[in-house]
Amino acid sequence: MAAAHGRMSDSADGTGDVKDTEEADRHSSASGPPAFRAAVEALRSSRLRPQVEVEPTPAPQRLAPYAYALEAVVVDGEQELADGRLVLLHDPAGHEAWRGTFRLVTLVRAELEPEMAADPLLPEVCWSWLTGALQARGLGYGEPSGTITRAASHYFGGLAERPAASQIEIRASWTPREGLGGVPDTSAHLASWCDLLAQVAGLPPAGPGDASVVTLPQRRDPQSR
């Protein structure tokens, strides 16, 4: 599975970069307070659309007392269309910046057509994909923050035959509203995140869509796996 190769910082809200680590977080899903264990179990038992392949990955160790992470790739046959990482953070004492005890942090990436990447409204549209995915499932959340980055690569010399490539990257975090027993509906938030991944990948919506959210057209040449 292709992982999101960005780096999230050990900042309070998790919107920066996190060092990839080869060892799992010392506070695994088998430990921690009941609310954290319940939130992780909901993630593990979620049923998702088949084009999105999700699996656990080592979680960052310094963002919160407890953390659990997933990585995902959107596939179409043998082609990878987008990839990302979702991290669930938990601090039983609460966090001033979060205004809650849980925080979700994400990194999502996909390749774009160069002309689409040049659209001046692309960052606003990408942010609407995230908020629209949450709103479409009726999820309560607060303190959203993030960045949208687009980058272009041009090839020269021995690589001159390669076409120019453009990439969009969404980094964001938000505080899921807590429900019964102080546990947020992490399964629904994961489903919304997969909706975001599918939109960035150019896949059609799995169900009735939100008319306020712009859908990214299918790319002509998705990268092969």
Salt bridges, closest charged atoms under 4 A:
ASP10 OD2 - ARG62 NE 2.20
ASP17 OD1 - ARG171 NH1 2.55
ASP20 OD1 - ARG85 NH2 3.02
GLU53 OE1 - ARG225 NH2 3.65
GLU80 OE2 - ARG225 NE 3.49
ASP83 OD2 - ARG109 NH2 3.11
GLU113 OE1 - ARG220 NH2 2.92
GLU115 OE2 - ARG220 NH1 3.41
GLU143 OE2 - ARG99 NE 3.45
GLU169 OE2 - ARG171 NE 2.84
ASP195 OD2 - ARG137 NE 2.76
